[in-house]
């Protein structure tokens, strides 16, 4: 029997709320709360520790400012994955939440449930990696993929190589760059610049739950290279929540 995923639904249409309450459980998704008000949806996400928020785009809120307010108001470790539902969507804008799955209602209950289950699975794997519940290799892959690092940039490949090095206590930024430079036949400065470019390019596209879980404060700006490597390295070493912040 497959595991059921819990979701909070924010939707203005009462008919659609009732429909989702009735049919989503057939596809392994339980609607923990179906609300029409953002404040009540926020309370429900926190009360149920819902892994996913299913948010319908409103005509008066095409840039999803309401969703952004919910995701940024929650404690860092309770931010859900978000699935944006609706056929009308305006890209861009300073308040547009990134890293959210988006689909139209015409995909039907099966499509909606599939998106919810996939979003919940990605979030769970990421949080498991941060908690040290996966192998170092699985953790490195999950953490970087969720944060949007695809491996197509030189700096992304350096990051993957850097995490096991950064997991060793007492390693300095210079030592990491020198080690990677020697391995790849380049200069340490080139490694530093390539990683910095990759972080700057990818950070803004990562889901809010991933950025906030990694950096409760200062999650909006791309982090410094060594701070990111240290945080991710701690997860690989299984001591993400045990070591004091030093960088």
Secondary structure, DSSP 8 states (H G I E B T S, - for coil): ----EEEEEE-S-HHHHHHHHHHGGGGTEEEEEEESSHHHHHHHHHHHT-SEEEEE-BTTBTT-HHHHHHHHHS-GGG--EEEEE-S------TT---S-EEE-GGGHHHHHHHHHHHHHHHHHHHHHHHTT-S-HHHHHHHHHHHTT--S-SHHHHHHHHHHHHHTSTT--HHHHHHHHHHHHTS-HHHHHHHHHHHHHHHGGGS-HHHHHHH-SSS-SS---HHHHHHHHHHHHHT-TTTS----
